[in-house]
């Protein structure tokens, strides 16, 4: 086992898109404004969603053929990964892309609603329902639909479109997937098991099948708009959001060798997944804080919470944060762009990095408490010698 000291992990590029827009400036402005969040209450009524801002796909996915074979959750991820690579100063023809590792957090694919509707309409009157179903599935579903369901196709499409062809890994499992994707990349860079990683996730909330799944679990918020912190008193729940975030994580020595400047320093990342019972979330947040955020000084810092608004766990997280860092600002990312599940933790990190790079903060803690399982926490600090834009 090596006795070498852990290496510093720099964030040298970020890409982010959400209902707030594209890029750092659009999201930084949202922290300054006290405006109601952008919510679509009509398209999937009674379920509100935070729709992603309009994007010009061709700017990051030039080939129409590539665009056609991707569903929106994949396009969001591929588009945002391209923004992160550009932000890190790694051109499309740079051989560094061929050496870069990739860790992605992603869910499953989307449904062909037209085919689903036709099958459901016809099967009840079919003379032989089993034969009817088999025939329609064989003839109506395009072969690429089955490929598009695979969670690791996001990493595959990033490799195809952006040329990131080092080792790749995909985590699947809602909010905790995003936490573990970042945690593993950070640990590997610290341990000199890789010099540069592209890490992130994406989520498309504007799909009826996803809304159905979470409504069946009793997780969706359907009332008048209320802050994440206020929802538990009225039964609790989250509003899904469409968005994506990718970060380029890099060993300090590697970044300095290529002349790259940091946006922020990722000091620590930890995760936990205890069995849920009253008090477990609060205890878990406090344990994670002790593991990764002991160096948080408070003054000049803030917390970016990925709290969902689900009753019980949301109050526990807020209670622990109040105890750990009283009088420190706590920003709820769910109030800004909703719950983006696999992308929630990367989006929180990207937002915190944006505030640090702009000189608004010296330190930031990002939390994630999954709506059903899993907790995560990260500590970030301002880049040495000031922000990259200074």
PESUL-V687574 format. One record per pair of residues at least 12 apart in sequence whose ideal C-beta (glycine too) atoms are under 7 Angstrom apart, sorted by the first residue. I is the first residue (numbers start at 1). J is the second residue. Records with the same first field share a line. If there is no record, write none. Layout:
BEGIN
I=J / J
END
This chain:
BEGIN
4=192
6=190
7=189 / 190 / 192 / 251 / 252 / 253
8=252 / 265
9=186 / 189 / 190 / 249 / 251 / 265 / 266
10=250 / 252 / 255 / 262 / 265
11=247 / 248 / 249 / 262 / 263 / 264 / 266 / 353
12=88 / 248 / 250 / 255 / 260 / 262 / 263
13=84 / 85 / 87 / 88 / 247 / 248
14=84 / 87 / 245 / 247 / 263 / 350 / 353
15=80 / 81 / 82 / 83 / 84 / 87 / 245 / 246
16=80 / 245 / 347 / 350
17=52 / 53 / 55 / 76 / 79 / 80 / 243 / 244
18=52 / 241 / 243 / 337 / 347
19=37 / 38 / 50 / 51 / 52 / 53 / 241 / 242 / 243 / 337
20=53 / 336 / 337
21=53
22=53 / 55
24=354
27=351 / 354
28=354 / 355 / 358
30=336
31=331 / 355
36=225
37=50 / 335 / 336
38=50 / 51
39=225 / 239
43=206
44=208 / 211
46=222
47=211 / 215 / 220 / 222
48=239
49=205 / 206 / 239 / 240 / 241 / 338
50=205 / 239 / 241 / 242 / 337 / 338
51=206 / 242
52=76 / 242 / 243
55=79
57=75 / 79
60=78 / 79 / 82 / 83
61=75 / 78 / 79 / 161
66=160 / 161
69=144
70=157
71=109 / 110 / 148
72=204
73=110 / 202 / 203 / 204
74=153 / 154 / 157
76=202 / 204 / 242 / 244
77=106 / 154 / 158 / 201 / 202 / 244
78=157 / 158 / 161
80=200 / 202 / 244 / 245 / 246
81=158 / 162 / 198 / 200 / 246
82=162
84=198 / 200 / 246 / 247 / 248
85=162 / 248
88=248 / 260
89=260
92=163
97=162 / 163 / 164
98=163 / 165 / 166
99=166
100=164 / 166 / 196 / 197 / 198
101=166 / 167 / 194 / 197
102=155 / 158 / 164 / 166 / 168 / 197 / 198
103=169 / 181 / 184 / 185 / 197 / 199
104=154 / 155 / 170 / 181 / 200 / 201
105=171 / 177 / 178 / 181 / 201 / 342 / 343
106=151 / 154 / 170 / 172 / 201 / 202 / 342
107=151 / 172 / 203 / 341 / 342
108=149 / 151
109=148 / 149 / 150
110=207 / 209
111=209
112=141 / 145
113=208
115=140 / 141
119=133 / 136
151=170 / 172
152=170
154=202
155=168 / 170
164=198
174=341 / 342 / 370
175=306 / 341 / 344 / 345 / 368 / 370 / 371 / 374
176=271 / 273 / 370 / 373 / 374 / 376
177=201 / 342
178=201 / 342 / 343 / 344 / 345 / 346
179=271 / 345 / 368 / 374 / 376
180=271
181=199 / 201
182=199 / 269 / 345 / 346 / 349 / 378
183=269 / 270 / 271
185=197 / 199 / 249
186=249 / 266 / 269
189=249 / 251
195=250 / 251 / 254
196=248 / 250 / 254
197=249
198=246 / 248
199=246 / 247 / 249 / 346
200=244 / 245 / 246 / 247 / 346
201=244 / 342 / 343 / 346
202=244 / 343
203=242 / 243 / 340 / 341 / 342 / 343
204=242
205=240 / 241 / 242 / 338
206=242
210=240
211=240
219=237 / 238 / 310 / 371
220=237 / 238
221=237 / 238 / 239 / 309
227=332 / 335
228=307 / 308 / 309 / 314 / 332 / 334 / 335
229=314 / 318 / 332
231=309
232=309 / 311 / 314 / 315
235=311
236=309 / 310 / 311 / 314
237=309 / 310
238=308 / 309 / 310 / 334 / 339 / 371
239=338 / 339
240=338 / 339
241=337 / 338 / 339 / 340
243=337 / 340 / 343 / 347
244=343
245=343 / 346 / 347 / 350
246=346
247=346 / 349 / 350
249=266
261=388
262=383 / 388
263=353 / 357 / 383 / 388
264=353 / 356 / 357 / 380 / 381 / 382 / 383
265=380 / 381 / 383
266=378 / 380
267=295 / 379 / 380 / 381
268=292 / 378 / 379
269=292 / 378
270=288 / 291 / 292 / 376 / 377
271=374 / 375 / 376
272=284 / 287 / 288 / 375
273=373 / 374
276=373
279=316
281=313 / 316 / 317 / 369 / 375
282=316 / 317 / 319 / 320
284=375
285=317 / 320 / 367 / 375
286=320 / 324
288=375 / 376 / 377
289=324 / 377
292=377 / 378 / 379
293=365 / 377 / 379
295=379
296=363 / 365 / 379
297=363
298=325 / 328
300=361 / 362 / 363
301=328 / 361 / 362 / 363 / 364
302=328 / 329 / 331 / 361 / 364
303=321 / 325 / 328 / 330 / 331 / 365 / 367
304=331 / 333 / 348 / 351 / 352 / 364 / 366
305=317 / 321 / 330 / 331 / 332 / 333 / 367
306=333 / 334 / 344 / 345 / 348 / 367 / 368 / 369
307=332 / 334 / 369
308=334 / 339 / 369 / 371
309=334
310=371
313=369
317=367 / 369
333=347 / 348 / 351
344=368
345=366 / 368 / 376
348=366 / 368
349=366 / 378
352=364 / 366 / 380
353=380
356=380 / 382
357=387 / 388 / 389
358=387
359=387
361=382
362=381 / 382
363=379 / 380 / 381
364=380
365=377 / 379
366=378 / 380
END
